[in-house]
Amino acid sequence: MSARKKPLPPLSVSNGGTNTLGASFSLSDTGSFAKDSFVVGAQGITASPLQQGEVSELRLEQLDVGHVIGRGASSRVYCAVHRPSGKRLALKVLKSDVEESAETRRLVLNEIKAVFGSCSDSLVTFYDAFHHDGAVWLALEYMDCGSLEGVLRAVARTGGVLPEGFLAAILFQALQGLIYLHRERRTCHRDLKPANVLLDSNGFVKLSDFGISKQLGTGTYAQAGTQVGTLAYMSPERVRGERYGFSSDVWSLGLIALEAALGQYPYTGATNVFDQGRMIVEGPLPTERPEVQGALPADLLELTHACLCKDAHHRPDAAAVTRAPFFSRHLSNPVDLRGMLCSLRPMLEAEASQPPQ
């Protein structure tokens, strides 16, 4: 079993004003982040140490940092080994302007908050966090087959697309992560995309990268009002800057499914982000194009079309998506996802070290 930390009370960060909890997040003179009794310092989260488990009382100096396995606009992810246990970890180093940027501090806290205390096999396991040399380092579960983005690139190199059965297996597991986030954590991921769907050689699929996740209320259509994330996978209501809810993640999941099935991002022809946003809001759905309809089986077309409904209130929730006929057809005859990933692993390792496009 992976080590788990005790749950924390809701965390918040001050952006110069008074937040809803009346509490602030600060960088102390000793170089630690603190909010009430919650402290992220060079020795990890010292106010709530790890319980006994595979990795216990983790210290940054115990980690041997290896090669880069992932890159983002604000972070790099390294493969690392915890010397006392021999366990491999993913070490995510967030950009070093945390001391100057309130926004960066907020994103850091959101990332920690979203995984701290989570009890789902469909989310990457969080071990500890450190503030060191002006950056925040997150020790996370190592997923040795990288991301779905890398898988799609590797499959494209072979001249094909992801077979339906494997797509069903991956999507079904990803949906379990969304169900947990939405129902148990009342959290909207807000940046669901192929790069944030991770896989390992045991055939497990887990969601990652919760730096911009947003905790929502308890209503059926709990909504948020901030526009963050990757534009290409944003729902129309988010692109328009309107309030949105959990169904915005379902839109992103539908777009991921369609991209995997087609072998390319479905909204083609945009030359800049403005065109891309306009196509998402004003253009026809990709599932309405004859060439897309001809390329997909009827049940997969039905699933993606439902997820991509422009009216957010008419989209199915994540649990309803898992009951789609597409999954019923494929999950009754499971595929060897583990075997496929192992066969692709050399190409996946090469893809993981490439800069993002």
C-alpha positions as CSV (number, residue, x, y, z in Angstrom):
1,M,0.0,0.0,0.0
2,S,1.2,3.5,-0.8
3,A,1.9,5.8,2.2
4,R,-0.9,8.2,3.0
5,K,-0.9,11.4,4.9
6,K,-3.5,12.5,7.3
7,P,-6.2,14.8,5.8
8,L,-5.6,18.5,6.1
9,P,-8.2,21.3,6.6
10,P,-8.9,23.3,3.5
11,L,-5.8,25.4,2.4
12,S,-6.0,28.9,1.0
13,V,-3.6,31.5,-0.2
14,S,-3.7,35.3,0.1
15,N,-3.4,37.2,-3.1
16,G,-3.1,40.5,-1.4
17,G,-6.7,40.7,-0.1
18,T,-8.9,38.7,2.3
19,N,-9.8,35.2,1.1
20,T,-13.0,33.4,1.9
21,L,-11.4,31.6,4.9
22,G,-9.8,34.7,6.4
23,A,-6.4,33.0,6.4
24,S,-3.3,33.6,4.4
25,F,-0.4,31.7,2.9
26,S,3.1,33.1,3.5
27,L,6.8,32.5,2.9
28,S,8.6,32.7,6.2
29,D,12.1,34.0,6.9
30,T,13.3,30.4,7.2
31,G,12.3,29.6,3.7
32,S,9.2,27.6,4.5
33,F,5.6,28.0,3.2
34,A,3.1,28.1,6.0
35,K,-0.6,28.3,6.5
36,D,-1.8,27.8,10.1
37,S,-0.1,24.6,11.2
38,F,0.7,23.5,7.6
39,V,4.3,24.0,6.7
40,V,6.2,23.0,3.6
41,G,9.9,23.3,4.1
42,A,13.2,21.7,3.3
43,Q,12.3,18.7,5.4
44,G,8.9,18.2,3.8
45,I,5.5,18.8,5.3
46,T,6.7,18.9,8.8
47,A,3.4,19.6,10.5
48,S,1.9,16.4,9.3
49,P,4.6,13.7,8.7
50,L,4.0,10.7,6.6
51,Q,2.5,7.6,8.2
52,Q,4.5,4.4,8.0
53,G,4.4,2.9,4.5
54,E,6.6,2.2,1.6
55,V,8.2,5.7,1.9
56,S,8.3,7.0,5.4
57,E,9.7,10.3,6.7
58,L,10.9,11.2,3.3
59,R,13.7,13.7,3.0
60,L,14.9,15.5,-0.1
61,E,18.5,14.6,0.6
62,Q,17.6,10.9,0.4
63,L,16.6,11.2,-3.2
64,D,19.0,10.5,-6.1
65,V,17.7,12.7,-8.9
66,G,17.9,11.2,-12.4
67,H,16.9,12.3,-15.9
68,V,14.0,14.5,-17.0
69,I,10.8,12.4,-17.8
70,G,8.4,15.3,-18.4
71,R,8.3,19.1,-19.0
72,G,5.7,21.7,-18.7
73,A,5.5,25.5,-19.0
74,S,6.1,25.9,-15.3
75,S,7.7,22.6,-14.2
76,R,10.0,19.8,-14.9
77,V,9.6,16.2,-13.7
78,Y,12.6,14.0,-12.9
79,C,12.9,10.3,-12.2
80,A,14.3,9.9,-8.7
81,V,15.2,7.0,-6.4
82,H,14.6,7.0,-2.7
83,R,17.8,5.4,-1.5
84,P,16.6,3.9,1.8
85,S,13.8,2.0,0.1
86,G,15.0,1.7,-3.4
87,K,11.7,3.0,-4.6
88,R,11.4,5.1,-7.8
89,L,9.6,8.3,-7.6
90,A,8.6,11.2,-9.9
91,L,10.1,14.4,-8.6
92,K,8.2,17.5,-9.9
93,V,10.0,20.7,-9.6
94,L,7.8,23.8,-9.8
95,K,9.2,27.0,-11.2
96,S,11.3,29.0,-8.8
97,D,9.3,32.3,-8.7
98,V,7.2,31.1,-5.7
99,E,8.8,33.7,-3.5
100,E,7.7,36.5,-5.8
101,S,4.5,35.3,-7.3
102,A,1.3,34.9,-5.3
103,E,-0.3,33.1,-8.3
104,T,2.4,30.5,-8.3
105,R,2.1,30.0,-4.6
106,R,-1.7,29.4,-5.1
107,L,-1.1,26.9,-7.8
108,V,1.5,25.1,-5.7
109,L,-1.0,24.8,-2.8
110,N,-3.7,23.6,-5.1
111,E,-1.5,20.8,-6.4
112,I,-0.6,19.7,-2.8
113,K,-4.2,20.1,-1.6
114,A,-5.7,18.0,-4.4
115,V,-3.5,15.0,-3.8
116,F,-2.9,15.3,0.0
117,G,-5.2,12.8,1.7
118,S,-6.7,11.4,-1.5
119,C,-7.6,7.7,-1.4
120,S,-8.0,6.7,-5.0
121,D,-6.1,4.3,-7.1
122,S,-7.0,6.5,-10.1
123,L,-5.0,9.5,-8.9
124,V,-1.2,9.6,-8.7
125,T,0.0,9.0,-5.1
126,F,1.5,12.0,-3.3
127,Y,4.4,11.4,-0.9
128,D,5.7,14.7,0.2
129,A,6.6,18.3,-0.7
130,F,9.7,20.4,-0.1
131,H,10.7,24.0,-0.5
132,H,14.3,24.1,-1.6
133,D,16.5,26.5,-3.4
134,G,13.6,28.8,-4.1
135,A,11.5,26.1,-5.8
136,V,8.9,23.6,-4.5
137,W,9.6,19.9,-5.1
138,L,6.7,17.4,-5.1
139,A,7.5,13.7,-4.6
140,L,4.9,11.7,-6.5
141,E,4.2,8.2,-7.7
142,Y,6.4,7.2,-10.7
143,M,4.3,6.1,-13.7
144,D,6.8,4.3,-15.8
145,C,4.9,4.5,-19.1
146,G,4.5,8.3,-19.1
147,S,1.4,10.0,-20.4
148,L,-1.4,9.2,-22.8
149,E,0.1,12.0,-25.0
150,G,3.2,10.0,-25.3
151,V,1.3,6.8,-26.0
152,L,-0.6,8.5,-28.8
153,R,2.6,9.8,-30.3
154,A,4.2,6.3,-30.0
155,V,1.2,4.7,-31.7
156,A,1.3,7.3,-34.5
157,R,4.9,6.4,-35.1
158,T,3.8,2.9,-36.0
159,G,1.4,4.4,-38.5
160,G,-1.8,3.6,-36.7
161,V,-4.2,4.8,-34.0
162,L,-4.9,3.5,-30.6
163,P,-7.0,0.3,-31.0
164,E,-10.6,0.6,-29.6
165,G,-10.2,-1.9,-26.9
166,F,-7.2,-0.2,-25.4
167,L,-8.8,3.2,-25.7
168,A,-11.8,1.8,-23.8
169,A,-9.6,0.4,-21.0
170,I,-7.7,3.7,-20.7
171,L,-10.8,5.9,-20.7
172,F,-12.7,3.8,-18.2
173,Q,-9.8,4.1,-15.7
174,A,-9.5,7.8,-16.3
175,L,-13.2,8.2,-15.7
176,Q,-12.8,6.5,-12.3
177,G,-10.4,9.3,-11.4
178,L,-13.0,11.9,-12.5
179,I,-15.7,10.3,-10.5
180,Y,-13.6,10.3,-7.4
181,L,-12.6,14.0,-7.9
182,H,-16.1,15.1,-8.5
183,R,-18.0,13.0,-6.0
184,E,-15.6,12.6,-3.1
185,R,-13.3,15.6,-3.4
186,R,-15.9,18.0,-4.9
187,T,-13.1,19.1,-7.2
188,C,-13.0,20.0,-10.9
189,H,-9.7,19.1,-12.5
190,R,-9.8,22.0,-15.0
191,D,-6.7,20.8,-17.0
192,L,-7.6,17.4,-18.2
193,K,-5.6,16.5,-21.4
194,P,-3.6,13.6,-22.7
195,A,-0.4,14.9,-21.0
196,N,-2.2,14.6,-17.6
197,V,-3.4,11.0,-18.0
198,L,-0.5,8.8,-16.8
199,L,0.1,5.1,-17.3
200,D,2.4,2.4,-15.9
201,S,3.6,-1.0,-17.1
202,N,1.1,-2.8,-14.8
203,G,-1.7,-1.4,-16.9
204,F,-2.9,1.3,-14.4
205,V,-4.1,4.7,-15.6
206,K,-4.1,7.7,-13.2
207,L,-4.9,11.4,-13.4
208,S,-2.2,13.9,-12.5
209,D,-1.3,17.6,-12.4
210,F,-3.8,19.2,-10.1
211,G,-2.1,22.5,-9.8
212,I,-5.1,24.4,-11.2
213,S,-7.8,22.1,-9.8
214,K,-10.8,23.9,-8.1
215,Q,-12.9,22.8,-5.2
216,L,-16.5,23.4,-5.9
217,G,-19.7,23.5,-3.8
218,T,-22.1,20.7,-3.0
219,G,-24.8,21.5,-5.5
220,T,-25.5,19.3,-8.6
221,Y,-24.3,22.1,-10.8
222,A,-21.6,23.4,-8.5
223,Q,-19.7,26.1,-10.5
224,A,-16.4,27.9,-10.7
225,G,-15.6,31.3,-12.3
226,T,-11.9,31.4,-13.2
227,Q,-10.5,30.6,-16.6
228,V,-7.3,28.6,-16.2
229,G,-6.1,25.5,-18.0
230,T,-5.2,24.5,-21.6
231,L,-7.4,26.2,-24.1
232,A,-7.4,23.3,-26.6
233,Y,-9.3,21.1,-24.1
234,M,-11.5,23.8,-22.6
235,S,-15.3,23.4,-22.9
236,P,-17.2,26.2,-24.7
237,E,-18.5,27.8,-21.5
238,R,-15.0,28.0,-20.2
239,V,-13.7,29.6,-23.4
240,R,-16.4,32.1,-23.1
241,G,-15.4,32.9,-19.6
242,E,-18.7,31.8,-18.1
243,R,-19.3,29.9,-14.9
244,Y,-18.7,26.2,-15.2
245,G,-18.9,22.9,-13.3
246,F,-17.9,19.3,-13.3
247,S,-19.3,18.8,-16.8
248,S,-16.4,20.9,-18.1
249,D,-14.1,17.9,-17.3
250,V,-16.5,15.6,-19.2
251,W,-16.1,17.8,-22.3
252,S,-12.3,17.5,-22.0
253,L,-12.6,13.7,-21.6
254,G,-14.7,13.5,-24.7
255,L,-12.2,15.5,-26.7
256,I,-9.4,13.2,-25.4
257,A,-11.4,10.2,-26.5
258,L,-12.0,11.6,-30.0
259,E,-8.3,12.6,-30.4
260,A,-7.2,9.1,-29.5
261,A,-9.7,7.5,-31.8
262,L,-8.8,9.8,-34.8
263,G,-5.0,10.0,-34.1
264,Q,-5.1,13.8,-34.2
265,Y,-6.6,16.7,-32.3
266,P,-10.2,17.1,-33.5
267,Y,-10.3,20.8,-34.0
268,T,-8.0,21.2,-37.0
269,G,-7.1,24.3,-39.1
270,A,-6.7,26.9,-36.3
271,T,-3.6,29.1,-36.8
272,N,-3.7,30.7,-33.4
273,V,-5.4,30.4,-30.0
274,F,-8.1,32.9,-31.0
275,D,-9.1,30.8,-34.0
276,Q,-9.0,27.7,-31.8
277,G,-11.3,29.3,-29.2
278,R,-13.7,30.5,-31.9
279,M,-13.9,27.1,-33.4
280,I,-14.7,25.5,-30.0
281,V,-17.4,28.1,-29.2
282,E,-18.9,28.9,-32.6
283,G,-17.9,26.0,-34.9
284,P,-19.7,22.7,-35.4
285,L,-18.8,19.8,-33.2
286,P,-16.1,17.5,-34.6
287,T,-18.5,14.6,-34.3
288,E,-20.8,16.3,-36.8
289,R,-18.2,16.2,-39.6
290,P,-18.9,13.3,-42.1
291,E,-15.2,12.2,-42.1
292,V,-15.3,11.8,-38.3
293,Q,-18.6,10.0,-38.4
294,G,-17.2,7.6,-40.9
295,A,-14.1,6.9,-38.9
296,L,-15.7,5.9,-35.6
297,P,-18.0,3.0,-34.6
298,A,-21.5,4.1,-33.7
299,D,-21.2,3.6,-30.0
300,L,-17.9,5.5,-29.7
301,L,-19.4,8.3,-31.8
302,E,-22.4,8.4,-29.5
303,L,-20.1,8.6,-26.4
304,T,-18.0,11.4,-27.7
305,H,-20.9,13.4,-29.1
306,A,-22.7,13.3,-25.7
307,C,-19.5,14.4,-23.9
308,L,-19.1,17.3,-26.4
309,C,-22.6,18.7,-26.0
310,K,-22.2,22.4,-26.0
311,D,-25.0,22.8,-23.4
312,A,-23.2,21.9,-20.2
313,H,-26.4,20.9,-18.5
314,H,-27.1,18.2,-21.1
315,R,-23.7,16.5,-20.8
316,P,-23.7,13.2,-18.9
317,D,-21.7,13.1,-15.7
318,A,-18.6,11.0,-15.4
319,A,-20.4,8.0,-13.8
320,A,-23.0,8.0,-16.6
321,V,-20.3,8.0,-19.2
322,T,-18.9,4.7,-17.8
323,R,-22.3,3.1,-18.6
324,A,-22.1,4.0,-22.3
325,P,-22.6,1.0,-24.7
326,F,-19.0,1.6,-26.0
327,F,-17.6,0.4,-22.6
328,S,-20.1,-2.4,-22.3
329,R,-19.0,-3.8,-25.6
330,H,-15.3,-3.7,-24.8
331,L,-15.0,-4.3,-21.1
332,S,-16.8,-7.6,-21.4
333,N,-13.8,-8.7,-23.5
334,P,-10.8,-7.1,-21.7
335,V,-7.5,-6.4,-23.6
336,D,-4.0,-6.8,-22.4
337,L,-3.2,-3.1,-21.7
338,R,-0.2,-4.1,-19.7
339,G,1.3,-6.0,-22.6
340,M,0.7,-3.2,-25.1
341,L,2.3,-0.6,-22.8
342,C,5.3,-2.9,-22.2
343,S,5.8,-3.3,-25.9
344,L,5.7,0.4,-26.5
345,R,7.9,1.3,-23.5
346,P,11.1,2.0,-25.3
347,M,9.3,4.6,-27.5
348,L,7.4,5.9,-24.5
349,E,10.6,6.6,-22.5
350,A,12.0,8.5,-25.5
351,E,8.7,10.5,-25.8
352,A,8.7,11.4,-22.1
353,S,12.0,13.2,-22.4
354,Q,10.9,15.4,-25.3
355,P,10.0,19.0,-24.6
356,P,6.2,19.8,-24.9
357,Q,5.0,21.0,-28.3
